Structures are given as structure tokens and as C-alpha cells.
Amino acid sequence: MEIFGHEVEVTDVEIVERKEHVSQYRLEDGAVIRVATPPTLIRRIEGQWNADGNPVYIVIVGTTTNVISAPDEIKRPKAPG
């Protein structure tokens, strides 16, 4: 894999346990949303360690957003019937 113009050896590392953190936001229009950035791929860079001697990882994330609530005035009008 190329990082900052250098080829580095990486190893894909599977996630065996998840404890997701979700952030919740109340918006000025009255809606409440939750946003999470769960990892989709984790790779360890071989032969690289941080200052504490721990391995260095590359984490690729996706973003999910869920609307928890929204005021009626900004929701789509319901179909008649």
C-alpha cells in the first residue's frame, strides 16, 4: 500500500468485538440526529510503531446518520387518504 509516496507492507486486521460510539446532535431546525463512523477496514502497518511502541493502524470508516426525531413542519407531508 502506498502512504505519503512510500510503499508500506500492511496486514488486514479483523474486528472481533465492537463497542460503537454514537454522537447525537440537536439541530437548529428542531431535528435530532445520531451520527456514527464505524470502521469498514483496519490495516496494521508492518514495521511501524508509535512513540509508546504500539503498532500503527490505518482505519477506513464509513458514516451512518439516523434521524431520531424531526418537527412535523419539516417532515414530508403525508399522502391524503
C-alpha positions in Angstrom: 0.0 0.0 0.0 1.3 3.5 -0.8 1.2 6.0 2.0 2.7 9.5 1.6 4.6 8.4 -1.5 6.1 5.3 0.1 5.2 1.7 -0.3 4.5 0.0 3.0 3.5 -3.5 3.9 0.1 -3.8 5.7 -1.9 -6.6 7.2 -5.7 -6.6 7.3 -6.9 -7.0 10.9 -10.4 -8.3 11.5 -12.7 -6.7 14.1 -13.7 -9.3 16.6 -15.7 -7.1 19.0 -17.5 -3.8 18.6 -18.4 -1.1 21.1 -19.8 1.6 18.9 -19.8 5.3 19.9 -22.6 7.3 18.5 -22.8 11.1 18.6 -26.2 12.8 18.9 -27.0 16.3 17.8 -30.0 18.6 18.2 -30.2 20.9 15.2 -31.5 24.4 14.9 -34.5 23.2 12.8 -35.6 21.1 15.8 -34.4 17.7 14.4 -32.3 15.3 16.4 -29.9 13.1 14.5 -27.4 10.4 15.5 -24.1 10.0 13.6 -21.7 7.1 13.8 -18.4 6.4 12.0 -18.0 2.6 12.2 -14.8 1.2 10.7 -15.1 -0.7 7.5 -11.4 -1.8 7.2 -8.5 -1.8 9.6 -4.9 -2.4 8.5 -1.8 -2.6 10.6 1.4 -1.1 9.1 4.2 -3.6 9.4 7.4 -2.5 11.0 6.0 0.9 12.2 5.3 1.8 15.8 4.3 5.0 17.7 6.4 6.6 20.4 5.0 4.2 23.0 5.9 1.2 21.0 2.4 0.4 19.8 1.7 -0.7 16.3 0.3 1.9 13.8 -3.1 1.2 12.2 -4.9 2.7 9.2 -8.7 2.8 9.8 -11.1 3.3 7.0 -14.5 4.5 8.2 -18.0 4.9 6.8 -20.6 7.3 8.2 -24.1 6.5 9.1 -26.8 9.1 10.0 -30.2 8.4 11.6 -32.9 10.9 12.2 -34.2 10.3 15.7 -36.9 13.0 15.5 -38.0 16.0 13.5 -40.7 18.6 13.9 -43.8 18.0 11.8 -43.3 21.2 9.9 -40.1 19.9 8.2 -41.3 16.4 7.6 -42.7 15.3 4.2 -46.5 15.9 4.0 -48.5 12.7 4.4 -50.4 11.5 1.4 -54.1 12.0 1.6 -56.2 9.0 2.4 
